[in-house]
């Protein structure tokens, strides 16, 4: 073997051995780090995929002409919550603005808002279910942006397939549809008139214990509240919700008048918290002047301590 050949063979052997030693003495850490980076990237991609699946974007489509309003965001809610999580994205604001103009320019168009909820959520709203409460929360926002309340139809739906994110947020638990009112269709008007008669015949009655201002509605009371909310959306603009406070006859009459009004205002704030416009509510008090039970008994006094929620 020539000296030149031996020299070249030696250089090659040095390079090979150097690479092997580099791997075991330090290079291996580099390769391991690269593998870990690859694993981290894979994990990030997987998390992003989960987030994407759990988010339902805003999409309202006119079933008659295919006109659509879409955003890559939506109205979001906390677990067991019915108040919109802020802030809203600029894209959603823009889409709502376009939808508002479309509804205003086309008086026969109505938007359906279907709020979804899971069966294991706790309902702390005045509505029969959280889906309905969430839909009314979105309705209130849309009304504030200019859409007439009578152009919005509200529904709630149980859906145990909606996904709660790891940070406790439901991203877009709602569905939307744009419908067209058929010329001469009196169905909505008939329903509204029926609701008005039912509410006046069976108003919402809330009783107060002495020293207790908490309001917890029964299922029957929630149903009545939902009817009032639906009626006030569709009725004449002059229609108001009337809240009247009543007391027992224990103590000074003038103080009882004030107490009845105070309780009526507590109920008013409760309704406002549950998406009823404050401008649609008026309060008053009859104090002890209209008892419906005997004030000489504890049970009678308890029955007389009431607030009546009805319509004019």
Secondary structure as UniProt FT lines:
FT   HELIX           3..22
FT   HELIX           23..27
FT   HELIX           28..54
FT   STRAND          58..62
FT   TURN            63..65
FT   STRAND          68..71
FT   STRAND          76..78
FT   TURN            79..80
FT   HELIX           90..105
FT   TURN            107..108
FT   STRAND          109..117
FT   TURN            119..120
FT   HELIX           130..144
FT   TURN            145..146
FT   HELIX           149..151
FT   STRAND          152..158
FT   TURN            160..161
FT   TURN            166..167
FT   STRAND          169..171
FT   STRAND          174..180
FT   TURN            183..184
FT   HELIX           187..201
FT   STRAND          204..207
FT   TURN            210..211
FT   HELIX           219..234
FT   TURN            237..238
FT   STRAND          241..246
FT   HELIX           253..273
FT   TURN            274..275
FT   HELIX           278..280
FT   STRAND          281..287
FT   TURN            288..290
FT   TURN            295..296
FT   HELIX           298..304
FT   STRAND          306..311
//
